[in-house]
Amino acid sequence: MPNEFLKDEKFLRIRKLNAEDGAAKRKSVVLSDNEYDDDSFLNLVEEVKLAESSATAVASGSEISDKILPSELTSDDVAIEDEEEDEDGIELKKLSKQISRAQSPGTEERIIQSHVKHLHGKEKLRYRRDSKEFVSYFNDVKFEERPSILDGSINVPYQESFNGPTLEKIMKQREKEKLSNNGVVQQSSFAGIYVLFWMALSFSAMRTFIDYYNQNNGVTQSEILNFMTSDLFTIALVDFCMYLGIWVIFAIQWLCRYKFIQWRKFGWNFTAYYEPVYVIFFIILTENILHLHWIAKIFLFLHSLVLLMKMHSFAFFNGYLWDVKEELEYSENALSRYKGTDKEVTDVLKKSISFCKTELASSSNKSQKFPKNINVQNYFMYTMFPTLVYQTEYPRTNKIRWRYVAEKLIATFGIIFVMMVVAQTFMYPIAMRAIAVRHSEWTGYLGRLKQWMMLLIDIVPGFIVMYMLNFYLIWDAILNGIAELTCFADRYFYGDWWNCVDWSDFSRIWNIPVHKFLLRHVYHSSISCLKLTKSQATFMTFFISSVIHELAMYVIFNKLRFYLFFLQMCQLPLVAMSKTKFLRDRPVIGNVIFWIGICTGPSIMCTLYLTF
C-alpha cells in the first residue's frame, strides 16, 4: 500500500468507518467524482470491503419485493448498483457508498431510476416494433379443439358418413337438374382405398408371419420378439421411477409458492442442474448397471426426454410468472412512492404494470390464477396430457369415447405386431450383414464403401415401411388414444408433412408437440435470454435438436460417430436451397427432393452406424 495514502486523512477515515468494529457507528461518506482520480486509488478501494453493502440485483427483475422500498431506508436495507460503460464498451459496476441511517435525499429516486433503466431494456422484447401492442410470452403456442389429420379427413368421415359411391350420384343429379359442371373436377371419397390399404397391410403381415413360423418351427427364435418381451418388469419399474423423478420439480415450485425458497435464488439453479443429471443418471442406469437391450434403452431414453421437456416447461413457465409477479409488485410500489416529475419514469412504470397484469391474466384461468395452479391435481393432469408445453388449462372434450379408445388400442398393438414382422424379416438380417462387414477384414475405404452401398440398397424398402408405421403408431394411434382417455381436445400432433416442399416445413409439422416445446423454450428463450438474433436462434434450435438425436444414436449403438448430427445439420443448407427462386417456383420438384431425403436419410444413417 503506497505510503501517501496512509497519510491521507480521508482514506484513513474510510478504512476506519468500514472496519468491523466500526460498523455500528458507520456514517455516510460521500466523495466527489473528481476528488480521487488516480488508478492506484481505485485498486485500494477494492481492498476496502463494505461489510454491510450488497448490490441490488435489479437486472433480473425477479428478486424485487416490497422490502426494497421501505418507509424508512437505512444503511442495512439499501445498496445501489450503477452501471456505466467505458470507452471499450465494458460495463463497470460500482457499488454505492453505504447510506446512513438518516435517509439521504434522492435515494428512492435513484433506486427507481435504476429499475426504470432495466425496464427500458426489456421493452424491445415486450412490444411490437412501432406499436404499443404487447408481445406475450404465451402467444407462441396455441391449443384449440381439433382432430388429427387422418382422423378428421379419413377415419371419422368413413365411420360416420360413408354411404358408398358419391361421384356418380352427383353426376346424375346434375344431369337431372340440367346443371353444367363448368370444367370443375368433382370430389369423391377415398374411404374404400383406406379400407383396402389396411386389409392389404394385414394380409401381407400375416403371410410373412406364417412363412417365418413355418421356416423356423415357431417364433421362439425371433430375436426381435425376444428383445420386445425380455426385462418387461425391470423396464416398467425404471419407467415408473423416471415418472416419480419429475415430481421433484413440482416440489421446487410448491416450495416457491409457500415462500420456503425463492425461484431465482435457489429454484432456478436447482432446476438447471437437476435436468441434465436426471437424463444422464437413467442413461448410465440402463447401460452400465442394468445392461438392458437396445430396444429397452432407446424406449427409456426417449421417454426420459419426454418427461424432461414436461418438467422443464412446467418449471420455467411458473418461473417466468414468479419474475413477472415480483416485477409487478415492485413497479406498483415504486409508482406509488415516486415523487419526481419525470413523465418518462411514470410511463415506464405504468407500462411495466400493464404488461405484468396482462401476462398474469392471460396465463391463468378463473379457478386457478397463478400461483394457485401449482397444486398436485393440476400437475398430475399435465403429466398425463399428450403435450410437452405447460399451461394452466387446455381445451377439453366432454366425455371419453370408449369405442374410439378400443380402436386406437387395437391399432397400437396391431402396428407393433406388423413392425416386429417387418423388422425380423426385412431389417434384422441386413443389420447382421452390416455388423459382419464391420468386423470383416479391412479392404480399404473403397471396398468398404461398395459393401455399404449394397447394404443401403437392400435396407431402404424396409426402412421406408418402418418409418411410416412408426409415424402412425406414435403420432396417431398412441397420442390420440392418450388424448381420448384424458379428454384432451387438441389433437394437432402432426401436419401434412408428406406434402412438404422444404425441410423447414418438415421440421415444424412432423412432430408438433416437440416443435411447440422448441419454439417456446429454445428458440424464443434464446432470443430473450441470450439476446440472439432470429437466425442465430434458429441455428441454436437445430444444433440442440441434432445433439439430442446424436445422443439417441449413442444409446442404441453405444458409440459416438456424429453421422446423424451431420445429417441433421445438413437441413440448414437444404432449407436455404429450397428458398431459392428455382425451387420456390417448382413445388413438385421440392416435394420430390424431400421424399428422396425421407426414403434414404434414415437408411444411410443406420447403415453408417452399423458398418463403420
N, C-alpha and C positions, 0 to 999 in steps of 0.2 A: 504494500500500500504506500503510495507516494507520501512523503513527509509533509508536502504542502497542504494536503487535505486534513492531516492530523492537527494542523494549526488553524484550520478554518472553523470558526465558531458555528456556522450554520450546519456544516456537515456533522460536527460533533453533536449538535443538538438533535439532528435526525437520528443518528445512531443511538443516542441515549433514549429518545422517546420511543424507539422501536425495539428496545431491549425487552426481554421477557418480564423483568421485574418492574418495568415502567409501563406495562400495558394498561394497568388500571388508571394511570394518571395521564394517558396519552391525550394530546390535543391536536387539533388540525394544524398542519404545516403546509402552507401554500408557497410554492416557488414560482416565480415568473418564468416564462419561456426563455428569456434571454439572460437569466441570472447565471446559469452554468451551461456553456455550450461546448466544453471540452469533451472529446470522445472518451477520455480516460474516466471522466466522472460518471458517464453512463455505465461503464463496467462496474464502478464502485457501487452504484445504486442497486445493481442486480444482487450484490452481496448483502445489501441491507434488506432483509426479508420482513415484510409487514406481517406480523403474526396473525392478525385478525382479518386481513383483507382477502377477498375472493372475487374473481371475475364473474359477473352475472352472465350466464350463457344465454343471451338473447338470440344468438344466431340460429338456434334450432326452433325457437318459439314454442318449445314443448315443456320447459321446466319453469314456467311462469305461473305464479299463483298470486292470490290477493295479499300474501305476506310481503310481496316485493314493494308495494306502495302502502306502508302502514301510516297511521295518522301522525306518528312521530318517528322520523327516520333517525337512527342512531348509527354510531360507528360500527356496531355489531351487525347491523341489518343490511347495509348498502355498500356495494363496491361497483364501480362503473368501469366498463371496458370500452375504450375508444379505439377505433380502427382508422389508420391512415395508410397511405401508400407512398413509398419513397420513389425516387426517380427511376428505379429499376422495376417498379410495379410490384414490389414485395410488401405485403401487409405487415405493418409493425404494430404490435399490440402493447399498449401502455396501461398498466393498472393505475387507477386514480388514487390519489392520496386518501388516507383514512379520514372519513368525515367525523367531525366532532359530535359529541352527544347533543350539543345545541345545534339544531338543523341549520346547514349552510344554505344561504339564499340560492334559489335556482336549481337545487339538486333534483327535485322532482321533474322539472322541465328537461334536464339533461337525460334522465332515465327514459322519459317518454320519447325524447328525440332519438335516442338510441334504438328504441323499439320501432319507431316510425321508419328509421333508416332501414331496418331489417325488413319491414313490410313492403317498402318500395322495391326491394329485390325480389319479392315474391309476386308482385303484380304482373310481371311479364308472363308468368305461367298461369295466372288466375283469370286473366281477361283476354278475350279475343282481340286481335290487333285492330286498333281504331274503333273499339266498341266497348261498351260498359257491360257486355254480356259475360256472365261467369263461365269459366271452363271447369266444370265439376269433375272431381276425381271419379265419380260414378257414372259418367256419361259414356265411357268407352265400351262398356259391356251391358247388353240389354237381354232381358228374359221376357218372353211372352208365350201365350198358349198357342202351340202349333205342332203338327205331326211331323214325323220324319219323312224324307222324300219318298222312299219306297212304300211306306205305309200310306201316305197321302195320295200318291199317284197311281199305285198299282194294287196294293193289298186290300186296303179298306174299300175302295170303289168296287173291286172284284167281289168282296164278300157282301156288300150292302146294295149294290146297284147293277150287278151283272144280269143281263136279260137276253143274252145271245147276241146275234149279229145286229148291228145298228146302221151300218152304211147303206145296206140295201133298203131298209125301211125309210131312210131319209130320201134316197133317190126316188122311190115310189111316191112318197108324199109330195115331193117337188113336181113330179110328172102330173100327179093328180090335180095339184093346185096351179099347174101351168107356170111354175116359177123357174126363172133362169138361174143357173149356177154361177154365171159370170166368171168362169175360169177359176173359181176358188176350190182348192183341194179339200175334200170332205175329210173330217177327222173320224177315226174309228178306234175302238178299244182293242188293246193287245192282250187282254186278260187270258185268252186261250193260249197264247205263246208263253205267258207267265206259268200257266199250269204245265205246259209241255216241258219247259226248262227244268222245273223241279222233278217231274217224272223221269226225264232223261238222266238227270244227275243221280237220282235214287237208284234207277236200274243199273247205271254204269258202276256205281259204288258197290252195289250188291253183287254184280257179276265179278268184279275184281276181287271182292272179299271171298266169294265162293271159290274162285280159281286159286287164291292163295291158301285157303283152307285145305283144298284137295291136294295141292302140291306139298304142303308141309304137315299133313295129317293133324291139323288143328291150328290154333292160333297161339299156342304156348311159346312158340319160337319167335314170335313177333317182338323185335326189340323196342319198337315204339310203344306197343301195348305194355310191355314190362316197365318202361320208363313212366308211362302215364298212371300205372297202378301201384307203384312202389313208394314207400315212405309217406303214404297219404296222411297218417295220423301226425307224423312229425311236421309235415308241411302245414297242416291245419293249425297245429299248436304255434308254430313260428308266425303264421299269418295273424293269429289272434293276439300274440304278443306285440306284433307291429301295430295292430289297431290300438291296443292299450297305450302304446308309446305316444300316440298323438294327443292323448288326454293331458300330457304334461304341459303342452302349450295352452290348453284350456285353463289349467291350474294357474299359469302365469297371468292370464287375463283376469281370472277371478280374483287373484290377489291384488291386481291393479284396481279392480272395481271397488273393492273394500279398503283400498288405500293402505294395504300392508306393504306394498312396494310401489315404485314409480316406473312407468314404462321406459322412459329414457335412461334412467339411472341404472336399472337392473334388467327389466323385462326385455328391452331391445337386445342388449348384449347376450343375455342367456339364450334367447331365441336364435340369434345369429350363429352361436356356437353349437347349439343343440341340433340344428337341422342337418349339417353335414355329418356330425357324429352319428346321428340316427341312421343315415343311409350306409355309411362305412361300416358301422357295427354289424348290420344284418348281412352285408356282403361278406365280411370276414366270418360271421357265424355259419352261413350256408356253405361257404367254400372250404374254410380251413378247420372248422370244428365239427360240423355235421356231415361234411363231404357228400352233399346231395348231388343228384344227377343234373344235367344241364337244363332239362325242361323245368324241374323244380326251381333251380336257381334263377332262371330268367323270369319265371312267373312271380316269384317272391320279390325279385329286384324291381320289376315293373310295378307291382302293387305298392312297394315301398315308395316309389316315385309318386304314385297317385296320392298316397297318404301324406307325403312330404309337401306336395303342392296344396293339398287341402289345409294342412295346419299352417303353412306359410301365409296363405290367403286370409285365413281367419285371424292370425296374429297381426298382420300388418294392415288389414282393414280396420281393426279396432285400434291398433297403434296409431294410425293416421287420425282417427277420431279423438283419441286422447290428446294429440297435438292440437287439433282444431278446438277442442273444448277448452283447453288451457289458454290458448291464444284468445279465445272469445272472452274468457273471464278477465284476462289481463287488459285487453283493449277496452272493455267496458269500464273497468276500474280506472284505467288511465284517462279515458274520456271524461269521466265524472270528476277527476281531480285536476285535469289540465286547466290552468288559469291563464295561459298565454293567449295571444291574439292572432297567432299564425293560422290562417284558414287551411293551409295545406296540411298541417298536422291533424286538425279535426277531421278533414276529409278522408285522410288515410285511415284514421282510426274508425270512422264510420263505415268505410269500405270493408275493413277487416271484420267488423261486427256483422255486417250484412252477409259477407261471404261465409263466415263461420256458421251463422244461423241457417243459411241456405243449405250448406253441406250437412249439418246435423239433421235438418228436416228431411232432406232427400234420401238420407241413408237409413231412416227409421220408419217404422210403421206405428200406427196409433197405439197398439198394445205393447210394443217393445221398443220404446225410444232408448237410444244409447244413454247409459251403458246397461240398461235392463235386458238387452239382448244377450248379454253374457250370462247364460244360465244353462243348466245341464240339458234340458229338453231341446232348446234351440240348437245347441252344438251337436247333440246326438242326431237330430234330424238332418242337419247339414252333412254329417259324416255318411249318412245313408243316401243322400241325393246324388244322382249321376252328374255332378258338376264339380269343377275344381276352383271356382270363383265364389267366394263367400259374400252374401248379403243377408240382411235381416229377414227378408221374405222373398218368396218365389211364386210364380203363377202355379196354381194347384187345380187338379181335377176334383170332381165331386165324389167319385166312387172308383173302386177297383173293378175292372172288367176281368173276371177270373177266366173267362174263355180266351181272352187275349193273352193273359199270363200263361195259360196252358199252351197256347200256340207258340209263344216265344220260348217256352221251356223245351218243347219238343224240337223246335228249330235249333236251339243251342246244342242239345245232345246229338241231334241228327248231323249237324255240321261238324261237330267234334269227331263223330264216327267217320264221316267222309274224309276229313283231314287226316285222320290216322291211316285210312286206307291209302290215300294218295301219298302220304309221307313214306309209308312202309314199302309201297310198290314202285313208286317212280323216283323218290328222292333219296331214301336211305342207301340203296345200292350205289348210286352215283357219289354220295358222300363218302362211302367206304373206299371207292376207287380213288377219290381225291386224296384221302388220307394215305392210301398206299403209294400214290405218286409222291407225296411229300416225304415219305420215308424211303423212297427208292434211291438208287444211286444217282448222284448228281451228274447230269449230262450237259450242264451249261444252261444259261438263261433261254437260249433259243429253243433247245429241246424241251425244257420245262414249259415254255410258253405254248408250244404246239400241243402238249398234253393238256394244258389248261384250257385251250380253245375248244378241244373236243369235249371236255367235261362241261364247259359253258353251254355248248350247243345242245347237249343231252339234257341238261337240268332246266333250261329255260321253260319248256312247256309245263313241267310240274310246278315250277315256282310261280308261274302266272296263275294257275289254278289255286295254289295255296294262298297267294296274295289276295285274290278275290274272295275266297272263302273266309280268310282271316278278317277282311273288312266287314263282310256281312255278319260274322259271328259276334264281333265286339261292338261295332257301331250301330248295328240294327237289332240283332236278337238280344244280346245281353243288356245293353244300355236301355233299350225300350222296355224290356222286362222289368228291370230295376225301377225305371221311371213309373211304370204302371203300378208296381207294388207300393211305391212311396207317394203316389198321386202327384208326381212331378209333371207339370203340363208342358213344359218347353222341351220338345223332342228334336230340336235342331242340333243334332250331334254331328252332322256332316252336310256338305253341299253337293252339288252335282259335279264332283271333281272329275268325272270321266269326260266332261266337255271342256276341260282346261286347255288353254292355248299358250300358257306360260307358267313357269314354276312359282311365281309369286302368288297366283291364284290358288295353285295346288297347296302351297304351304298354309294358306288361310282356311280352306274349306275341307281339306282331307280329314282333319281332326279338330272340330270346333271347340270342344272343351279345353284342350291344351292350347289352342290358338288364343282363346279368351284369357287364359292364365298368362301366357307370354305377353300378350298385348298390354295387360294391366301391370303385371308385376315385374316384367323385364323391360319391355320397350318404353312404356311411359315412365316407369321408375328410373330408367337410365337417363331420360331427358330431364326429369325434375330433380333427381338427387345428384347424378353425376354430371349434369349440365352438358350432356352430349347433344349433338345435332341429330336430326332425324335419320340421316344416312349412317351416322355413327351408331345410333341406337339400333338401326336395322342390322348392321354388321354384328353388334353385340348379341342381338337375339339369335341370329343364325349361328354365331360362334358357340353360345351356351348350348343351344339345341344340338349342335354337332358333337360337342364334348359329351353330352349325356348319351347320345346314340353310340358313340365310341365306347363309352363305359359299359353299355349293354353288350357290345361285342366282346369286351373283356370278360364279362360274367359268363358268357356262353363258351368262348374258346380259351379263356384263361391266358390270354396274351394280348399285348397292345401292338397293333400294326398300323393304325390310323388310316386304313383303307376307307372305312365308312366316313370318318371325319373328312377326308379329302373329297369323297363323293358328295357329301352334304354341302360343303363349302363351294363346290362347283356350281351349285344352284345360283349363286350370286352372278357370275358372268352369264349364265344361261338366262337369268331374268333380264339382264342388260341387253342381251342379244334379242330377246323377244320384244323389247321396246323399240327396236329399230323399225324404220318405215316399211322395209320389205316384209317383215313378218307381221307387223301390225295390220297391214292391209291384206294379209293372207292367213286368216284364222285356221283354215283347214290344214295348211302346212304346219302351223303351230301345234295343232292337235296331234298330227302325225308324229312330230318330234317328241311331244310329251309322252305319247304311248310307247315310242321306242325306248325312252328312258325308263318308263314303268316296267316294261317287259324285260329289259336287260339289266337294269341297275341292281335289283336285289340278287339276281343270279351272279352277276360279276362280283358283288361284294362277298357272297357266300363262298364261291369257288376260290377267291383270292385268299380268304382266311383259312380254308381247308388245304389249299395246295402249297402256299408259300409260308 
